[in-house]
Amino acid sequence: MREDPAAACPHCAAEAADGGAGNGAAAAPRGAGTAGTPRRRDRDTEGRARNARPRDGLGRPLPYGSPGVARQPEGVVREPAESLAEAQRLLDDGMPFHAHEVLEDAWKSGPPEERELWRGLAQLAVGLTHAARGNVTGAGTLLTRGAAALGPYADSAPHGIDVAGLVRWAGDLAGSLRGPVPAAAHAPRLRAAADR
Protein backbone atom coordinates (compact mmCIF):
# COMPACT_ATOMS: atom_id res chain seq x y z
CA MET A 1 0.00 0.00 0.00
CA ARG A 2 1.20 3.52 -0.61
CA GLU A 3 2.54 5.67 2.19
CA ASP A 4 1.79 9.07 0.63
CA PRO A 5 -1.99 9.41 0.25
CA ALA A 6 -1.50 11.57 -2.85
CA ALA A 7 0.78 9.03 -4.54
CA ALA A 8 -0.37 6.31 -6.89
CA CYS A 9 -1.22 2.97 -5.30
CA PRO A 10 1.12 0.23 -6.49
CA HIS A 11 -1.85 -2.17 -6.47
CA CYS A 12 -4.04 -0.10 -8.74
CA ALA A 13 -2.21 2.73 -10.50
CA ALA A 14 0.30 0.39 -12.11
CA GLU A 15 -2.58 -1.90 -13.07
CA ALA A 16 -5.11 0.85 -13.49
CA ALA A 17 -7.45 0.65 -16.38
CA ASP A 18 -9.75 -1.86 -17.96
CA GLY A 19 -10.06 -0.21 -21.31
CA GLY A 20 -12.17 2.62 -19.98
CA ALA A 21 -14.76 0.65 -18.07
CA GLY A 22 -15.34 2.42 -14.84
CA ASN A 23 -12.37 4.75 -14.57
CA GLY A 24 -12.16 6.85 -17.71
CA ALA A 25 -8.96 5.26 -19.00
CA ALA A 26 -8.32 5.12 -22.68
CA ALA A 27 -5.87 2.79 -24.33
CA ALA A 28 -3.21 4.37 -26.46
CA PRO A 29 -2.28 2.53 -29.63
CA ARG A 30 0.12 -0.24 -28.78
CA GLY A 31 3.23 -0.58 -30.88
CA ALA A 32 5.08 -3.78 -31.50
CA GLY A 33 8.26 -2.32 -30.07
CA THR A 34 10.67 -3.01 -32.90
CA ALA A 35 14.40 -2.54 -32.42
CA GLY A 36 15.14 1.12 -31.75
CA THR A 37 11.44 1.99 -31.46
CA PRO A 38 10.09 2.11 -27.93
CA ARG A 39 6.82 0.35 -27.27
CA ARG A 40 3.92 2.77 -26.72
CA ARG A 41 2.34 2.73 -23.29
CA ASP A 42 -1.34 2.81 -22.45
CA ARG A 43 -2.36 6.26 -21.18
CA ASP A 44 -5.33 7.53 -19.22
CA THR A 45 -7.33 10.61 -20.19
CA GLU A 46 -4.81 12.85 -18.37
CA GLY A 47 -1.89 11.30 -20.25
CA ARG A 48 -0.53 9.28 -17.30
CA ALA A 49 0.80 5.81 -18.01
CA ARG A 50 -2.02 3.37 -17.21
CA ASN A 51 -2.38 -0.26 -18.12
CA ALA A 52 -5.60 -0.51 -20.12
CA ARG A 53 -5.87 -4.30 -20.03
CA PRO A 54 -9.20 -5.58 -18.78
CA ARG A 55 -9.24 -7.16 -15.31
CA ASP A 56 -11.01 -10.10 -13.78
CA GLY A 57 -12.97 -9.97 -10.53
CA LEU A 58 -9.75 -10.32 -8.50
CA GLY A 59 -7.97 -7.52 -10.36
CA ARG A 60 -5.79 -9.85 -12.46
CA PRO A 61 -4.97 -8.59 -15.96
CA LEU A 62 -6.63 -10.29 -18.89
CA PRO A 63 -5.53 -10.17 -22.55
CA TYR A 64 -6.49 -7.03 -24.48
CA GLY A 65 -9.93 -7.42 -25.99
CA SER A 66 -11.16 -9.86 -23.33
CA PRO A 67 -14.31 -9.04 -21.42
CA GLY A 68 -13.40 -7.81 -17.97
CA VAL A 69 -14.98 -6.59 -14.77
CA ALA A 70 -15.51 -2.84 -14.53
CA ARG A 71 -13.11 -1.14 -12.14
CA GLN A 72 -14.25 1.12 -9.37
CA PRO A 73 -13.99 4.78 -10.32
CA GLU A 74 -10.98 6.42 -8.70
CA GLY A 75 -11.05 9.45 -6.44
CA VAL A 76 -14.66 9.15 -5.30
CA VAL A 77 -15.23 10.92 -1.99
CA ARG A 78 -17.90 9.18 0.04
CA GLU A 79 -19.20 9.45 3.56
CA PRO A 80 -17.61 6.75 5.78
CA ALA A 81 -20.88 4.77 5.94
CA GLU A 82 -21.11 4.79 2.13
CA SER A 83 -17.50 3.63 1.77
CA LEU A 84 -18.08 0.80 4.23
CA ALA A 85 -21.34 -0.26 2.57
CA GLU A 86 -19.82 -0.27 -0.93
CA ALA A 87 -16.69 -2.09 0.22
CA GLN A 88 -18.82 -4.67 2.04
CA ARG A 89 -20.95 -5.22 -1.07
CA LEU A 90 -17.82 -5.82 -3.15
CA LEU A 91 -16.33 -8.15 -0.53
CA ASP A 92 -19.58 -10.11 -0.37
CA ASP A 93 -19.56 -10.34 -4.19
CA GLY A 94 -16.06 -11.87 -4.09
CA MET A 95 -14.29 -8.76 -5.41
CA PRO A 96 -11.86 -7.75 -2.66
CA PHE A 97 -9.53 -5.99 -5.12
CA HIS A 98 -12.38 -3.65 -6.02
CA ALA A 99 -13.24 -3.20 -2.33
CA HIS A 100 -9.62 -2.16 -1.77
CA GLU A 101 -10.08 0.64 -4.31
CA VAL A 102 -13.13 1.99 -2.43
CA LEU A 103 -11.30 1.81 0.89
CA GLU A 104 -8.26 3.46 -0.65
CA ASP A 105 -10.38 6.42 -1.75
CA ALA A 106 -11.57 6.75 1.87
CA TRP A 107 -7.95 6.57 3.02
CA LYS A 108 -6.89 9.32 0.61
CA SER A 109 -9.83 11.62 1.33
CA GLY A 110 -10.35 10.97 5.03
CA PRO A 111 -9.11 13.04 7.95
CA PRO A 112 -5.46 12.50 8.93
CA GLU A 113 -6.40 10.85 12.23
CA GLU A 114 -8.26 8.10 10.32
CA ARG A 115 -5.77 7.43 7.54
CA GLU A 116 -4.26 4.38 9.23
CA LEU A 117 -7.75 3.00 9.86
CA TRP A 118 -8.70 3.16 6.18
CA ARG A 119 -5.26 2.05 5.09
CA GLY A 120 -5.57 -0.99 7.34
CA LEU A 121 -8.97 -1.83 5.88
CA ALA A 122 -7.59 -1.50 2.35
CA GLN A 123 -4.67 -3.77 3.28
CA LEU A 124 -7.10 -6.40 4.59
CA ALA A 125 -8.93 -6.28 1.25
CA VAL A 126 -5.64 -6.69 -0.64
CA GLY A 127 -4.74 -9.55 1.71
CA LEU A 128 -8.00 -11.30 0.84
CA THR A 129 -7.26 -10.63 -2.85
CA HIS A 130 -3.91 -12.40 -2.49
CA ALA A 131 -5.57 -15.24 -0.58
CA ALA A 132 -8.13 -15.72 -3.35
CA ARG A 133 -5.35 -15.68 -5.95
CA GLY A 134 -3.45 -18.35 -4.00
CA ASN A 135 -0.56 -16.10 -2.95
CA VAL A 136 -0.31 -17.38 0.63
CA THR A 137 2.81 -15.36 1.52
CA GLY A 138 1.45 -12.08 0.14
CA ALA A 139 -1.90 -12.67 1.80
CA GLY A 140 -0.30 -13.30 5.19
CA THR A 141 1.86 -10.20 4.90
CA LEU A 142 -1.03 -7.86 3.98
CA LEU A 143 -3.45 -9.37 6.49
CA THR A 144 -0.87 -8.93 9.24
CA ARG A 145 -0.10 -5.33 8.20
CA GLY A 146 -3.77 -4.45 7.96
CA ALA A 147 -4.54 -5.91 11.37
CA ALA A 148 -1.61 -3.99 12.89
CA ALA A 149 -2.84 -0.73 11.34
CA LEU A 150 -6.32 -1.30 12.78
CA GLY A 151 -5.12 -2.25 16.27
CA PRO A 152 -4.89 1.30 17.67
CA TYR A 153 -8.58 1.87 16.82
CA ALA A 154 -9.86 -1.14 18.80
CA ASP A 155 -11.08 0.93 21.76
CA SER A 156 -12.97 3.50 19.70
CA ALA A 157 -14.39 1.39 16.81
CA PRO A 158 -14.91 4.43 14.55
CA HIS A 159 -17.91 4.37 12.20
CA GLY A 160 -19.07 1.12 13.79
CA ILE A 161 -16.11 -0.77 12.31
CA ASP A 162 -15.65 -4.10 14.06
CA VAL A 163 -11.95 -3.58 14.66
CA ALA A 164 -11.54 -6.47 17.10
CA GLY A 165 -13.47 -8.82 14.82
CA LEU A 166 -11.42 -7.78 11.77
CA VAL A 167 -8.13 -8.25 13.60
CA ARG A 168 -9.28 -11.71 14.69
CA TRP A 169 -10.52 -12.53 11.14
CA ALA A 170 -7.19 -11.47 9.61
CA GLY A 171 -5.20 -13.63 12.03
CA ASP A 172 -7.46 -16.63 11.52
CA LEU A 173 -7.35 -16.37 7.72
CA ALA A 174 -3.59 -15.79 7.62
CA GLY A 175 -3.02 -18.79 9.87
CA SER A 176 -5.26 -21.13 7.88
CA LEU A 177 -4.12 -20.42 4.32
CA ARG A 178 -2.70 -23.32 2.34
CA GLY A 179 -3.83 -22.31 -1.15
CA PRO A 180 -6.48 -20.25 -2.95
CA VAL A 181 -9.71 -19.57 -1.09
CA PRO A 182 -13.06 -18.37 -2.47
CA ALA A 183 -13.10 -14.64 -1.73
CA ALA A 184 -16.83 -14.27 -1.09
CA ALA A 185 -16.88 -17.21 1.33
CA HIS A 186 -14.04 -15.65 3.32
CA ALA A 187 -15.23 -12.02 3.22
CA PRO A 188 -15.06 -10.30 6.60
CA ARG A 189 -17.82 -8.21 8.16
CA LEU A 190 -16.53 -4.64 8.28
CA ARG A 191 -19.05 -3.33 10.78
CA ALA A 192 -20.49 -4.75 13.97
CA ALA A 193 -23.95 -6.26 13.47
CA ALA A 194 -25.72 -3.42 15.27
CA ASP A 195 -24.09 -0.84 12.98
CA ARG A 196 -24.91 -2.40 9.59
N, C-alpha and C positions, 0 to 999 in steps of 0.2 A: 504494500500500500504506500501511497505517496506521503511524504512528510510535510511538504508545503501544500496547503490547501488550494493554492492557485496553480500549482503545477499539474501536468498531465499525469493521470493514473497509469502506471505501467501495465495494469490489467485491462484497461479499456482504451486508452488513447493510442497505444501501439497497435491495437487490434480493433480500431474504432468502428468502421462503418460496415454496413451490410448492403451496399449498393444504393443507399439513400433511404432505405426503409427505416423510418423512425428517428433518424438523427440528422437529416439534411445533407448527408455526405454524397458527393458525386464522384464517380470513378473517372480518373483521367485516362486517356488512351494509354494502353500498356505496350511498350516497345519490346522487341525481342532481345534487346541488349547485345547487339553484335559487337565485335571487337572494336574498341575505341569509341563506341557509342554507349553512353550510360543508359541503363534501363529507366524508363519513366516511372514515377511513383504515383500512386493514387493520391488524390488531394480532396480535401473537403471544400465546402463553399467559400471558406475564408482563405484557401490556398495552403493550409497546413497539410503536411503529409499524414494521410489516413488510409489504412488498409480498407478497401471497399469490398473485400470478399464477404459473401454472406456467412452467417453464423448459425450454428444449431442451437438448441435450447440450453446447452451448457456453455455457450460462448465459443465453441471450437470453430475454427475457420473451415468453410466448405469450398469446393472449387468454384471459380467464377461461373456465373450462370445457373448455379444450383438454387433451388428454392431454400430460403433460410427463414429464421425467426426474426421478426422485427426487433430491433434494439430499442431500449428505453431512450427517450430523448434526453440529451445532456443539458445540465444547467437549470433544471426545473426547481424552482423554490416552492416548497410545500410547507404547510404547517406540520409540526411533528406527528400529530395523529394521522395525517394523510400519508406521510412518508412511511410510517409504521404499517398502516393498512395496505398500502400498495406493495411494500416489501413482503408482507405476510402473504398476500395473494400470490405473488410470484414464487415465493418459497413453497407454498402449498401446491402450486402448479408444476413444481419440479424445475424451476428456472432460477436457481440461486445466483448465477452470474448476473442475471438481469436485476435481481433484488439488490445485489451489491451496487449496481449503478444508481439505484434509487437512494440507497443509504449513503453512498458517496456524495450525492448532491446535498443531502442533509448535513453531512460532515463539512462540506465546503461552504455552505450558506448559513450554518448554525452559529450560535454565539460561541466565542472562544472557550468558555468554561464547559461546553458540551462537545467540543471537537473530538476528544478521546472516546467519549461514549459512542458517537456515530461512527468513528473510525473502527472501534472495536466491533460494532455490529456489522460493518462492511467486511471486516476481516473474517468474521464468522461465516458470512455468506460465501466468501471466496474459499474458505476452508471446506464448506460443504460442496462447492463446485469441484474442488480437487478430489474430494472423497467420491463424488459421483463419477468423475473421470478415471478413478482408480489410482490416483497419485497419492498413495498413503503417506509418504514423507511430507509432501507439500501440504496435505490436509492437516496433518498433525501440527505442523509449524504454524499455520494460519489460525487454526482453532485455539492453540495455546496462546498466541499473541492476542487474538481477539478477546479471549477470556481475561487475560491480564489487563488489557485496556479497560474492560468493563468493571473489574474488581473494585476500584475506588468509588464506584457509584452504587454499590450494594446497599448501603444504608439509606440512600435517598430514593432509589428506584424512579428516576425522572420519567415523566410521560407514561407512567404505568408499566415501564419496561421491567420484565421479570429478570432482573440482573442475576440473582442467585440461581434461578432455574436455567438461564442461558449458560452460566459458567459451569454448572453441573452437566448440562447437555453436551457442551464442548468437550469436557473431560471424558465423559462416557463414550462419545463418538470417537474421539482421538484414540482412546484406549482399546476400542473394539475393532478398528479397521484392519482388514486383511486383504481387501480388494475393493472393486467398485461397489457402491451402494446406490439404490434408487433414491434420488434426491427428494422427491415428494414424500416418500415413506419415512425419511429421516429429517424432515423439516422441523425446526424448533418453533416453539410458540414465543413470539417476541414480547407479548404483553401478558401480564397476569390475567387470569380468567375474568375477574371482576372489572378489568379495564378494557376489555375487547369491545 
